[in-house]
Amino acid sequence: MNQIGARAWVVLTKSEDERSWSANTGYDDSVGRYYSYDSNVSRYRQVQAGDLVVIRVDDYVAGWSFIDDIEVIPNVTKEISRCPRCLKTNFRQRATMRPKNVCNACGSGFEDSERVTELKNVTAYRANYERNWVEAARPVGYDQLKEVSQTTETFNAIRPLDPAKMPGFLELVSGRSTAIKPDLILGDSAVILGGHTVGLTRRRIGQRKFRFSMMERFGENCAFSGPQPPQVLEAAHLYSFSERPTHQHDGGLLLRRDFHALFDAKLLAIHPKTWTIDVAPKIRDFQTYARLHGSEIHVPKNRRPSKELVSKHYEEALKVFG
């Protein structure tokens, strides 16, 4: 039986807007819940229940956990595309250049119509890890991952990490001590033969990446209250995300969780001329918020968000104030 946490892995998943490789159709990963892979992936046999797993989404660590169990689904048909020159699968798509695809192995360029495509029978796996999931509190990127990696690989989706370096690394990711006992008991159910069920959730695509970009822009600082623990900092949009579903770099702020809720409710706003905080009269009876009224935001002048967006939010807030 595997000792819990005796092995550690970093697994890579790509968001659709960052996915450039195209040798296959990808996997149905659900960040924070499970990681999908198959017998065509290197090290698929080595991953076991109880292993520590760090989830990397694009360029950042999304969080970490321990694998609860692994579902196994045999005899799955998978379509795999190869470079027509060297027959390797290590190629990627280009957004505007032609030929559309370029092979990382031999350097050849080719169009989609030139791909060599085959149907392969594989065993599919789903590593479930939701029970002990810890969301990343701050942006930790690829360079920091390399420092705790046991290999220098860049292509493989499952790569080993140094277990001895995990305590300090996970503390960096989590923003707190990680001396916790995982809620996990390994037994006969460590590997489960079965299929998958599908659940639907509504989430903002790219929200984690947007939050990390705000933290890199402002540090671990709330725009209204200054330095705060990273766990309470959220990325706030200056516009309605439902009306404009994009993450504009100069269209956001880092705010403490309660300030974020009040900012979205138009009960807190920023005066676009003085860059000071306006507090709605109806919440000035609460000293936590009353003392913010008239104070300058904790954002350097050269990093202030779009004045146009701040003005629009302020105009909408005044209607709520009144």
Protein Blocks (a to p, Z undefined) as FASTA:
>chain_A
ZZehkaccddddddfklmmbfkbgbjaddehiaccddfkbghklmpcghiacdddehjbc
fbdcddfbdcddehiacdddddfklopabdcddfkbccfbdcfklopacdfklpccdddd
dddddddfklmoccdfbdcdfklmmmmpcbfcfkbmbdcddfklmmmmmmmmnopafbbc
ddddddfklpccdddddddddddehklmmmmmmmmmnopadfklopadfklpccddfbdf
klmccddfklcccddfklmmmmmnopaccdfklopacddfklmmpmklmmmgopacdbdf
klcccfklmmmmmmmmmmmmZZ
